[in-house]
């Protein structure tokens, strides 16, 4: 959580995140691959460690 707070410090504490609320859920999504489109061009991306 410390890393998350540091990275998103500009907006993390603006009232939208309440860590003391038991209904708050922080979800981490790790991309393995993606397909992106930009101005009619298709790009494929693969993410690996």
N, C-alpha and C positions, 0 to 999 in steps of 0.2 A: 504494500500500500504506500510505503514511503516513496518508492520509485514513481508510482502512478501520480501521487500528489505533486512531486517535483516536476515531472514532465508536463502536467496539465495545470500548473499553478495559476496561470492567467485566468482560468474559469472554474477550477475545481471547487472553490469555496464560495461561489456566487449564489448559493442557496438552492442549487439543483441536486446536490449530493448530501445526504444525511447518513453518515456511517453508523450512527447510533440507532437508526430505524431498523428493526429486525426484518423489514420487507425490502430493504436495499440489497440489490444484487449486482455485483461487479463481475462481468463476464469477460474472459480472455479468449479471443479467437486467434488462432495461429493459422495463417494462410500457408497452404502448400503449393497451390498454383492458382492462376487467375487468367481471365480473358478480359482485355480492355479494348474499348473502341474509342477512337478519336478522329473525328472528321472523316469517317468512312474507312479508316484504316484499322485493321484488327491486330492487336498485339497479344502475344501469349507470354506469361511470366511464370517462372518456377522459382519457388523459395525453398532454400535448403540451409541446413546448419553447416 
